Amino acid sequence: MGGRVRRQGSRFLRNMKSHRAAFIALLTTACGGQGDFAPLYVAIEPVASVEAPASDSYALVLLEDGTACVAETYWYRIVCNDPGGESLMFGAKGEGPGEFLFPHSVLRAPDGMIGVMDSDLGRLSLFTETGEFVSATSSFPSTPSTFFIGPQKVVGETLAGMSRDFFSAIRRDLEIELATGHVLWERSFPLERDVVDCASPGRTDWQLGGGHTGPGSSHLFVACYGEYLVWYAHRDDAEPAAIVRTTYVERYPSDSEVASEMRLLQSRPGA
């Protein structure tokens, strides 16, 4: 379903069915040596509400015609805007075809289609450029792990991404066959601190993950909040082939650089 979208403010209490909610507290009492459990219903009055983001995802994908699409996670929908200013909205809350529980990533799919990854359902759904549901693959890794789409945001016969275990926090980079959901390749990479010396605070236990897949099965990671690029010539190599520090370092020009610039200035007409 398409059409123009009227943007709505998201509310922290938007999913409450009424102004009252109830919670159950179990009280234990001793009676004849055995515990009896009785529910106690207590009404809660909301005292305030705050503006909240419409999405858990900050990713934006550009389709071939220049249309920009984003996932509004907490509205269970996808919103696309074309270069002419027309808006398209599709999706609803649910587990059926074309519905979402946690739409996290939007992808550019073949033949102008739009792919949507639902991390709660472990399902990738494909839609036409007008928002019509086409198909879904629902055998992706899910609980106790969550599957996240890789940084390329493009889907073909296979899909690159990363899974993260809820309990151990271990990250694994994956390549998945789209038609079946079978894992074709997976690997856990080392901790950043074992590969580079991060100056960024709070990265001591952060693991390399969610890499960019390149030609010849190479794999590139952005580490330490962009401080380093870590490149594996092949994704199965034991050690990275190159580590490049991207941080700008200020320095004065060398004597040879100054002399070269002076010669260039002196060669100009009128110098």
Number of C-alpha atoms within 10 A of each C-alpha: 10 14 11 13 13 8 6 8 12 15 14 14 15 13 9 10 8 9 11 11 13 11 11 11 12 12 11 12 12 9 8 7 7 9 11 12 12 12 11 12 12 12 12 11 11 11 6 7 10 10 10 13 14 18 19 14 17 10 15 15 20 18 19 13 9 12 18 17 24 24 28 22 21 22 20 21 23 23 19 26 18 15 10 8 10 12 18 20 22 19 22 16 16 13 12 9 14 21 18 27 21 26 31 26 28 28 27 21 20 14 9 14 20 27 24 26 26 26 23 17 21 22 23 23 22 25 19 15 16 16 20 16 20 14 14 18 16 18 17 24 22 18 15 11 22 19 26 22 25 23 16 17 19 20 18 12 10 17 19 27 23 23 26 20 15 12 8 9 12 17 24 21 25 25 19 20 18 20 13 12 19 14 17 12 14 17 14 15 20 16 18 21 16 12 16 17 13 18 11 12 8 9 16 15 11 16 21 24 26 24 25 18 20 15 8 9 12 18 21 22 19 18 25 23 12 13 18 19 17 23 21 21 18 18 22 15 11 10 15 17 12 11 16 12 14 11 9 7 6 6 6 7 9 9 9 9 10 12 12 11 11 11 10 11 12 10 9 8 6 6 7
